[in-house]
Amino acid sequence: MGKSQYKKKTQGRRHNPIRVPDAHLGSGKGEGKADPDKEKQMLPILNKLKSPEYADRTWACAAICNLIQNDAATRRLFQSRNVVGELIERLSDSVDEVLVEASGALRNLAIDGGHEMCGEMANKGIMSHLTVLIGKITNTIDSLAVAPKGVKPTDAEFQARKHLLSLAENVISLLWSLAEANPKTLQAVNAVGCEGLLIKVLGGRESFGLDVTLAAAQALYSLTQDNPPFRKAVVSYPNALETIIGVIEEDHTPVESSLAAQTRKGKGKDKQPNGDTADDFPDGRALLRRILVSGVIRNCVLAGSRTDERVNISGLTSGTILPLINGLLDVNLTDVVNKVLQLVQQVPKEVTANLGKNLQTDHRSTAEVSLERIERNLTTVVIASEVLTDICAGLEDEEDVPVNPAEAIAQEEDLDEDEDMDEILADEDLIEQGRDPLSGIEEPAQSPTINPGATLSHLFTTLQLPARLIALSQLTPLSFPPANNQPSPHPPTTSVLSVLHLRALEALNNLLLTAAASLPSGGDSAQICSAVPSQQIWSSMFAIIGAIGSEPDALKMKGQEMRVEVLEMALGCIWGTVKVAPSVLDVQNEQIQTLIDATSVLRSDVAKGRVIEALSALASRPNVSVEQNQVIGTWLIQLLTSSSSPTPEILIAVINAIIDIYADETRAYDQPVFVAGNFLSGLSGTVAKVKGEVKKIDKRKNRQLRTQGEEAYENLVAFIKYRRSLRQ
């Protein structure tokens, strides 16, 4: 089935710690109904962006931030008046305060507006301004590095340093958002050469503080995922790997303890009615930074590579990274959700934005600070799960080998000849021409290269990962936006929880597939199978599938895309469980039907193919009942013989599944199902159809799929010939 494990993340799915999807927002904000009071304030604010007084320009930038925060309708209203272009123009302002506020407004627009907003910024020329600002920030960092130690800075120097930190955080966050927007903006970020700035910020973490260094870690983590040019630039940058490893190995607890002490000292009077304070929840920035940078090193260094000679990624993973992740996996999501719902009741009701002379954008209550910390802590678990997903991905992906020009020409000629020579032949003629089932000796399948980041025994037995990942994947009342088009009680928590479930399931999926690949060919390994809690995983995944399926209409709603993604990955874990030990599962008839029904709501052919492969394994397991085999077999035959042709991927999966199930005519279910159901006649009538569908696959665009299709066609014909020979 091609690449089956999850080593790389789809950028758009990653939870942004500040980003709340528009579809999660209520009160008309997601539907485009702007607040009339804010609409009246818009034009005076935009006019002041070009004021000759720098104080007015600074105020206008800050006011924009205040008005658009988590308000998609007002944001779009400002967009229609070219607020993006006006703010980008302010990035060349001569006054540092304006630079900071303008970059901050753009950063918030990028985070709140997502991919669409980032694309608009790129089209309006933000990259040239960011290139200049990167150079300015880097030069200032270098000058600070050579400044005399112990000399107290002047007021002007102190203010310049303060502006530098704010500007650096804003610019780096913009780079991070632009990198995740689309391939075009990612390429533009690669071109500005920001790796030096990010590494220098991490190297000076004691001087720059948590906010700036956390932004640098987030940007590095994003830019090193599925982005070879940037990874190469990082590995080649002087002392980059040493700096990154230094952050990973540096204990984060002293920083967290210091922050907690400062909070208790400075905010002792900010008690909530129930006695809670914001510092009851850890700040979490230092820990999140460490987890992100752990992901960076694993993105950049492949075990056994030349770079690994300097790093020893396996030792770093087992000695530091995995123990760090291990301490984050036992969060009780039920308690978290209950606490969030309690805190939401304490948040002051929305008030009109304060746009007075002393404008402040940070006017959060203690409850809001606590909610932000809970969200950050959940985000840390999300990133830890992503890194764990990579560690559990023991199968090395096969990469397509580029075709040289001579081979490409030969393939095109081959294709043209193939298309010209093939006539429209009847099913029986094609079967007659097909390969004899006993004439060819199939080459043994090559075993996949298995290289997990830790031993399976350690992951399954010592760390007990399956049970803990299952706990993180179980749905809560806040896991998805409500299906009634009302907003979530706390959209940021809902946004991060849905991604957390998905990441936990991805890690579990990879762990199961690595275990399946480790089984000896042609038989079970009692040690591996006994270490996998197959029935627990099976039951837990069906609980998730059942919960999502209980609201079927929600699967088609805008803003509910994560329901389908979590469903697909739960089904992926079903697939992985079946690959490890199908014979030990207690499979109910309704579960078989659930898997069949699920294929109608899945969006990706890859996900549908996994379900078909899982059903194939269930239909041919040693203890399968005739009834269950008949339900699966009949459904597969109907898919193949229906008037509407499935996609090539599904067609191939169905053919392979039927052959796998009924290749052994001695099985107890063969006579009452395959023979009595006249499956052979149905298959014989599909040969010309299958041949035609395979020929439609363009060799030049999808060589691997075409090869798989041709193999499936040849196997189908050989299978038909073999089953006919049994009658003689």
N, C-alpha and C positions, 0 to 999 in steps of 0.2 A: 504493500500500500504506500510505498514511497516513504518520505520522511514522516516519522510517527511521533517523535518526541518533541518537547517544547523547550528549545534552547534560546529562542529569540522571541522577543515580545513585539506584538503589534503596537506601534507607538501610540495610536489613538486610544488604546485601552488603559494605559497607565493612569492611575489616579494622580491628579495634580493636587498638592496639599492645599491650594487655595481655590482651585477651580471647582465650581458647582455647575453641572450641566444645565443648560437653559430649561430643558424639559422637566427638571426637578423643582423649578421655582414656581411658586404660586402667586396669588393676588394679582393676576393679570400680567405679571412681569415676564413670564415666558411666552405669553400670547401676543404681546405687542401693544398693550394698553399703557401708554406712558402716563405718569403722574402729571396732571395739569400744572401743579405748582412748580415742579421741576422744569417743565417745558417753558414756563415764563422766565425762569432764571437762566436758561441756556444762552440766549443771544448776548446778554450783558457779559457773561463769563467768556464766551468766545471772543468778543470784542476786546476784552482786556488782555488776551494772549499776545496782542500786538502793541500793547501800551508802551510808551517810552519809559515809563517807570518800572524798574525791575520788580518792585514790591507788588505791583498789580499783576505782572506776568507770573510771578511766583504764586500769588493767591489764586489766579485763574487755574493753573495746573492742579493745585491741591483741591480746588472746588470740584473740578471734573472727577477726580478720584472719589470724592465724597458722594457725588450724585449717582455715579454709575455702579457703585459697589453692589454686587449680586442683584442687579436690576437690568435684565436684558433689554427691556423696552426702552428705557432711557439711554442705554448704551447705543442702541440702534438709531435713536433720535439724534444723538450727537454725531454718530457716523454719517448720517445723511447731510450734515453740515461740514463735512471734511475735517472733523476733529483730529483724525489720525495724521493727515498732512500738516495741519497747524502745529501739532505737538512735535512731529518730526523736525519741522523747521526750527523749533525752539532748542533742539539738540545742538545747534551751532551757536547758541546764546553765549555772550561774553561773561555772564554772571553765573557763578557756581550754584547759587541757590536755585536759579531757574533751571539749570541743567539737571539738578537733583530732582526737582519736582516734576519736570517734563518727562524725564526717564522713568520716574515712579508711576506717573499716569499711564505712560505707554506700557509699562510692565503689567499694571493691573488690567489694562485693556486686553493685552495679549493673553493673560491668564483667564480672565472672565470670558473673553470673546472666542477663545480657542483657535482652531485651525483657520477658520475664515478670516478672523481678524489678523492673524499672523501673515496670511497671504496678502492681505491688503497692505500691511506695513512693508512687506518686501517689495511689492509693486510700486510703492511710493518712495522707495529709495532709502529705507532705514539703514541698510547694510553699510553704505558709505559713511554715514554718521557714526555708526557703531565702531567701524574700523578706526576712525580718528579718536574716539573716546577710549578704545582699548589701548591705543598707543599712549594716550595721556595718563591713563591709570597706571599702566605698566611703568612708565618713566617715574611717576610719583612714588610707586612702591620701591623702585630701585634707589631713589634718593633717600627714602626713609631708611633703607637697609644700611646705607653708609653713614647715616647721621650719628654724631657722637652719643655714646651711651651715657645715661644719667643726667643729661642736660634737659632742664625743664623747658618745654616748648613755649613760645610766646602765644598770646591770645590768637593772633592771626594764624600761626602755625597749627594751633589746636583746632580752630575753625576749619582750616583747609583739610586737616586730617579727618574731621567729622564728615565733611562733604565727600571726601574720597571714599570713605566706607559706604556711605549711602549710594553714591554714584556707582561704585563697583558692584554692590549687591543688585541694583536695578539693571545694569548692563548685562551682568552674568545671567540674571533671571530671564531677560529678553532673549539672550542667546539660547538658553535652555528651551524656552517656548518655541522659538523659531525652528530649532533643530527638530522638534517633534511635529511640526505643522505638516510638511509634505516633502517629498524628495528634492524639490527645487530649492526650498529654503534651507534644507539640510546641507545641500551642496554649497550654498552661499555661506553658511556658517563655517563649513570646512575651509573655505577659501580665505577667510579672514585670519586664520592662524591664531586662534585664541587659546591654544593649549598652554602656551607659556604663561599667560595671565592666570589661568586656573591653577596651574602647578605652583606658581609663586604665592598665590593666595593661600593654598593649603600649607605651603612651607612656612608661611608667616602667620599661622593660625593663632598663636598666642597674642600677636599684636592686633590682628584684624577682627577677632571676636567671632562668635558663633554664626550670626546671621549671614555674613559675607562668605565664610568658609563653607557653611551649609549649602548656600547657593552654588558655590564652585563644585562641591561634591555632587549635587544634583545634575549640574550641567555635564560634568565629566561622565557620570553614569549613563546619562541619556546619549551623549555623543559617542561613547565607546560601544554601544549596542548595535550590532549589525551594520557597522560603519568602518570598514577596513582602512580607508585613508586616514581617518582621525586616530584610530588605534595605532597605526604605524607612526604617526606624528608624536603621540604620547610616549611610545616606547623609545623613540629616538631622541626625545628631549632630555637634556642633561639632568641627571638626578631625579627624573620624574618617578621612576619605579621606587627608588629609595624613599622619596617623600611620601608616596602613596602607602607603602608598607609601614612607614613610621606612624601614619594616622591609624592604620588598622591595629597596630600593636600597642598603641597608646591607650591606657585605661581611661574610659570616659566617666567613671563614677566620681572622681574628684571634682570635675567640672559640674556635673549634675548636683552634687552635694553643695557646692559653693552657690550655685544658682538658687537652690532651695533655701539655703540660709539667708541669702539676700532678700528673697521674697518674704520670708517670715519676719525679718527685721524691718523691712520697708513697708509691709502691707498688713501689719498685725491688726490694724483697725478694720480691715476690709472683710469682716466676717459676714457670712451669709446667715440667714435665719436658722438654718439647721446646723450651724457650727462649722460648715465646710469652708475651706479657703482654696484658692487656686493652686497652692503649692501641695495640696493633697494628691495632686496628679503630677508626676515628674515632668519637667520641662521637655526632656526628650531630644533636644536638638543635637547634643553631643553624641548620643547613641545613634541617632539617625544618620549623622555624618559618617560615623564609623562603619555602619552597615552599607551605606551607599558606596563608600570607597572600597569595601570588600568586594562589592559587585564590579567595580572598575577593574580591579586587578585580575579578577577571573575573566572579565571580558577581553582583557589585553593579552593574557598569557595562557597559551595552550600547553597542557602537560606534555613534556617530552620535547618541546621546541627549543630552539637555540636560546631564546629569551629566558626560558625556564631554568637554564643553567645558572642564571643570576638570581632567580627568585625562589625556586623550589616550591611551586604552587601547591603540590600535594601536601608537603609538610606544613605550609602556611594554612591550608584549608583544614587539615585534621587537627592542627595544634591551636589555631586561633579562630578562624572564620566559623567553622562548624560549631564549636562550643558557644560562640557568641550568638549564633542563630538559635541554637538549642534552647537558650535561656529565654527566648521570646515566643515560643510556640504554645504556651499553656495559658494564654489569655482566655478568660471566661467571657464569651461574647454575650451571654444572657445578662450577666451582671453589668457589662458595659452598656448594653442597650437600656437597661432599667435606669442606670445612672444618667444617661443622656436624656431620657424622657423626663427625669426629675429636674435636671438642670434647665431644660428648655422652658419649663414652667416658671423659672426664676429670671429668665432673660427679659429685660424691659421691652414693652411693646414698641413697635417701630414709631419713631418720631421724625418730624421734618428735619432734614439735614441742616446742621449748623454751618452757615456760610458767613458768619460774622467776621470781624476784622481779625480776631485771634483764632483763625480756623485751625481745628485739630481733627485729624483723620483717625487717630487712635483714641477712641472714647468708649472702649469696651467695658462692660461690667465684669465683675469677678466670675459670674456664671459663664459668660462668653469666653473668658480666658480659659476656664476649665474645659469647656467644650473644644476649644482649639487644641488644647494639650491632649485630650482624648483622641481627637482626630489624628494628631501628629504621631501619637503612640501606635495607633492602628496602621498608619502609613508605614511606620518602621517595620511592623510585622509583615506588611505587604511586600516591601523591598526584601526583607529577609526571606520570604517565601520564594521570591523571584530568584534570589541567589541559590536557595536550596533546590529549586527546580533545575538549575544548571548543574549542581552537584549530583543530583539524582539521574541526570541524563547520561547514562553510561554508554549509549550507542553513538558511535561516531557517524555523522551524516556523510553520505556519498555526494560528492560534488560533481556537477556536470563538467566534462572535459571539453574545452573549446575545440571546435572543429576547424581544421586548417582549410584554406581556400580550395585545395585540390580535392579534399574529402567532400567539401560542400558541393562542388560541381558534380562529383560522382554521384552523390546522394540525389541531387536534383535530376540527373539523367536517369538514375535508377527509378525515381518516383515517376517521371514522365513515362518511362517504359512500362512501369507497373500499371499506370492508369490506361495506357493505350492497349496493352495486351489483354487486360481483363474484359471479358465479355459478360453480358448479363446472362448468367446461367441459373438453371433451376436448382432447388435444394439438393435433389438426388445427384445431379451432375457434379455439384461441388463436393458432396460427400464422397462420390466415387473418386474424385481427383485428390482427396485429402490424404494426409499422412496415415500410414498403417499404424495402428496402436502399438504393435510389437516391434516395429522396424527400427525405431530410434532408441538409443540409450540416453536417458536424461542425465545431464551432468549434475552431480550433487550440489545442492545449494551451499554457497559459501557462508560460513558462520560470520555474523556481524562482529566487528571489533568492539569489545566491551571495555570501557575505561571509566567507571564511575569515580566520583571524587572521594569516595570512602567505600569500605567493604560493605557488601550487602548485609552481612551478619551484624555489623555495627549499626547500620541504618534501620534494619528491621527489628533486631533483638535488643540491642543496647539502648538505642534512642527511642524505640517503639514509635517510629514515625507514622505508620498507617493510622493508628488510633488517634494520634494528635492532629494529624492533617484532616481526618474525618471530622473531628470536633470543630476545627476552623471552617469547615465547608458547610456545616449545618446552618440552615436559614433561620433568620430572626424576623421579628415584626418590622424591622427597619432595613432589611436587606435590599429591598427594591422599592421604587416609588409606588404608591398605592395604585391599584388598577382602575380607580374611579376618577382619574384625572385631577385629583387633589394633590397638593404638594406633600412631600414627606414632612413629618414633624421636625426633622433636622436634616436638610438635604446633604450637607457635607458628610455626615456620618453614613447616610444611605449610600452615597457615592463611593466611599472608601470600603464599606462592608461588602458591596457587590464585587468589587475587584479582589478583596481579600479571599472571598469564597473561591473565585476563579483561580487565583494563584495557588491556593492550597490544593485544589483539584488537579492543576497542572503538575505540581510537584508529586502528588500521589500517582498520577498517570505515568510520569517518567520512571518513578520507582518500580511500578508494576512491570513496565515494559523492559526495564533493565533486568529485572528478575526473570521474566519470561525468556529473554535472550540468553540468560545464563543457564537455562535448563539444557541438559544433554540432548542431542538430536535424537528424536525418536522415542524419548521416554521421559518420565518424571524424575526429579531429584527430590527425594523425601525431605532432605534438609531444607532446601529452598521453599518447597511447598508448605512445610510445617511452620515456617517462619512467617508466612503470609496469612493474615487473618481473613481469608477469602470470603467466608460467609458474612462476617461483620461488614466488610467493604460492600459486598453485594447488597445487603439489607439497607445499609446507610445510603447508598447511591439511589436505590429505589424510593427511599423516603424523600430525597431531594427531588427526584423526577416527579413523584406524586404531588409534592407541594407546588411545584411550578405548573404541573398539568392541571391543578385544581382551578386555575384561572386562565383557561385557554385563550380567551379574547385578549388578554394582556400581551400575549406573545406577538401580536400584530400591531401593537400601539407604538407610536413614536415615543422615544424616551425609555422604552422598556427593552432595549436591545440586550442588556446584560442578562435578562432572564434566559434568552436563547443561548447566549454564550455559556452560561453556567450549566444549562441543560446539556449542551453539546459535550462539555467536559465531564459531566457526571456520566454520560453515556460512554465517553472515552475510558473512564475508570472501570465501567462494566466490561468493556472490551479487554482492558488489561487484566482484569481478574479472571476472565474466561481463558485468556491465553496462558495464565499461570497454572490454574488447577480447575478445569471445568467439571471434573468428575466428583468433586467434593461439595459442589453447590446444591442447595435445596431449591430447585427451580420450580416455581408455580406456573400453572397455565396462564394466569392473568399477567404474569410478568413477561412471558413470551409475547403476548398480545400487546402489552405496553411498548415493548421494543419495536414491534412492527408499526404500531401507530405513530411512534415518535419520528419515524423517517419522513412523515408528511409535513412536519413543522420545522425540520432542520433546514438550514439555508445553505450549508456547504456540502459539496459532494464528498469531501474527505470525511466529514462526520457521518454522513449516510453510509459510506463505505465501511467505516468501523463497525457500525451497527450490523450491517450485512455479514461482515466477517465474524462478529460475535455470535450472531444467530447460527451461522454455519457450524461454528465449534460446538454450540449447544445442541444442535440437531444431530451431531455425530458423536456426542460424548458416550462413554460406555454404558451408562445407566439411563439413557434417554428412553422415554416412552414412545410407543408407536403414534399416539395421539399428538404429542408435541412435535415429533418429526414430521408428521403429516401437515400440521399447521404451517410450519416453516417452509417445508418443501413446496407445498401448494402455492404459497405466497410468492416464493422465488420464481416458480414456473410462470405464474401469472404476470410477474414483472417482465419476464423475458418475452412472453408471447403476446403481450397486450399490443393494441394497434398503435399506441403512442410510445415512441422509442425513448428509453431513458438516456441520460447523458453518457458519453463514452466511459467515464470513470465508473458509473454505476453499472453499466452493461458489463464491463470487465469483472467487477466485483461479483455480480450475480452469477456469471458463467463459472468463475472460479469456485464460488460457494457450492453450486449444484454438483460440480465434478467432485469436490472434496467430500461432500456428504454421501454421494452414491457411487463412489469409485469401488467400494468393496461390496460385491453382490451377496456376500455371506452374512451381512448384518441382518438382525432380526426384523428390522423395519423395511428392508428392501422389497420383499415380495408384497406385503400389504400396502405399501405406499408407492414406491417407484413403479413396480410392475402393474399393480392393480389400478393405479391412477393414470396409466398410459403416458407417463412422463416422457418416455423415449419418443413417442410420436410427436409430442409437443416440441421437443428439442429439435427433431429432424425438420420441422417446418420453419425453424428460425435461422437456418444456416445462411441463406442468401441475405436475409435482413442483417445479420451480424456482420457478414462480409462487407456489405455496403456501408454500415455505420463505421467500421474500422477504417475503410478507405477514405472516409471523410476527415479523418484525423490528419492534419497537415504535418508531414515529417519535419519540415523546416522549422515549424513553430513549436512542436512538442514531440521531439524524437522519442523520448522515453515512453510516453503514453502510446504512441503508435506501435512501438515494439511490444509493449504489454498487450495491446489489442490484437496484434498479429499472433502472439503466442496463445492468447485466450481462444482465438478463432481456430487455430490449428488443434489445440487441445479439445475443443468442443467436437470437431469432426472426428478426431481419433477416439474420443469417448463414445460417440454414437456408434462408430464402427465396432468398438469393443463390446458394447452392450448388445448389439445385433448378433455378434459372433457367439454370444452365450446361448442364443436360442437354437443354434444349429447342433 
